[in-house]
Amino acid sequence: MTSDLGLMTSDLELGTWNCVSAIGCGSVRIPFSIPSHSSHPYDVVGFGLNSVDLLAVVAEFPVCNTKQRLQRVARLPGGQMATAMATCARLGWRARYVGRFGSDDLGAVSRDSLTADGVDISASQTMPGATNDTLIPSRASS
C-alpha cells in the first residue's frame, strides 16, 4: 500500500513496514501485527484537561483602573484534551475522553458539550463537591 505522503507503505496483516526507495531503508518486520480498525471500540482516546473559558465582550479595550459594562458573557467549553476529542468526534472518529469533571455548573457545561459532540465520556468521573477551575486574566498594575 502507498501512503498519501509517499514515505511509508504497510501491510497491516503481516506487520511489515516498507520505506519508500527515496530514503532507501528497505523492509522492516515488526514483531506483532497491527489490529484492524474494526477491532477497537474507539479510534482515539484522550486523557487530560477539560475546562470552561469565560469570554467577556466589552465596547473597547479597558483603560487601567476603569470599569466597563460587559456587553456579553459566554461560557465556552475548552481544555486541550477535551477540545481535541470533540474535534476528532466532529471529524467522524470514534472518540473517548477520560478525565474528571467538577460537580458544579461549569463541570456540567464541559460534560454536556462533549456528549453533544458525540464523545464517549463513560470512563470519566464527576467529583462531588469539586469545581471546574476558572481563570479570569487581568492586567497587573505597574
KAKAGI-V660838 format. One record per residue. OMEGA is omega in radians with two decimals (* if undefined). D_FIRST is the distance of its C-alpha to the first C-alpha in Angstrom with 1 decimal. Layout:
[[OMEGA,D_FIRST] [OMEGA,D_FIRST]]
This chain:
[[3.12,0.0] [3.13,3.8] [3.10,6.6] [-3.11,9.9] [3.14,11.7] [-3.09,9.8] [-3.11,10.9] [2.99,8.5] [3.13,5.1] [2.98,5.9] [-3.01,6.9] [-3.13,9.5] [-3.07,11.8] [-3.11,12.4] [-3.14,12.5] [3.09,11.0] [3.14,9.8] [3.06,9.3] [3.10,11.1] [-3.04,10.8] [-3.14,13.8] [3.10,15.9] [2.93,16.8] [-3.13,16.9] [3.07,16.4] [-3.05,14.3] [3.13,13.0] [3.13,14.6] [3.07,15.4] [-2.99,16.5] [3.12,19.5] [3.08,18.4] [3.13,15.8] [-3.10,14.6] [3.13,16.4] [-3.12,15.0] [-3.05,15.9] [-3.10,18.7] [-3.13,20.4] [3.12,21.8] [-3.12,24.6] [3.03,23.6] [-3.09,20.7] [3.09,22.9] [3.14,26.4] [3.08,28.8] [3.08,31.8] [-2.90,34.5] [2.88,36.8] [-3.14,38.0] [3.04,40.9] [3.09,42.8] [3.06,43.6] [-3.09,47.1] [3.13,47.2] [-3.14,50.7] [3.10,51.4] [-3.09,54.6] [-3.13,56.3] [-3.14,56.1] [-3.06,55.1] [3.02,57.7] [-3.12,60.4] [3.10,61.3] [3.06,63.8] [3.10,63.7] [3.07,62.6] [3.05,60.8] [3.08,60.3] [3.11,56.8] [3.12,55.6] [3.02,52.7] [-3.14,51.1] [3.01,47.6] [-3.05,45.9] [3.14,42.2] [-3.12,39.7] [-3.03,37.7] [-3.03,36.7] [-3.04,33.5] [3.12,31.7] [3.11,33.2] [3.12,32.2] [-3.14,28.6] [3.09,28.5] [3.11,30.2] [3.11,27.8] [3.13,24.8] [3.11,26.6] [3.09,27.5] [3.08,23.8] [3.10,23.3] [3.04,22.2] [-3.00,24.1] [3.09,26.2] [3.07,29.0] [3.09,31.7] [-3.14,33.7] [-3.14,36.9] [3.09,40.6] [2.98,42.6] [3.14,46.3] [-3.14,48.5] [-3.14,50.0] [-3.13,49.3] [3.04,46.6] [3.10,44.8] [3.10,44.9] [3.13,43.5] [-3.14,40.5] [-3.07,39.9] [-3.13,40.5] [3.13,38.1] [3.14,35.2] [3.10,35.9] [3.11,36.4] [3.11,32.9] [3.11,31.4] [3.08,31.0] [3.11,32.0] [-3.05,34.8] [3.12,36.0] [3.14,35.6] [-3.13,37.6] [2.93,41.4] [-3.04,44.3] [-3.13,46.9] [3.11,50.5] [-3.14,52.7] [3.09,49.9] [2.97,49.2] [-3.13,46.2] [3.12,47.0] [3.09,48.1] [3.05,48.4] [-3.08,50.5] [3.07,50.3] [-3.13,53.6] [3.13,54.9] [3.11,57.0] [-3.08,60.5] [*,61.5]]
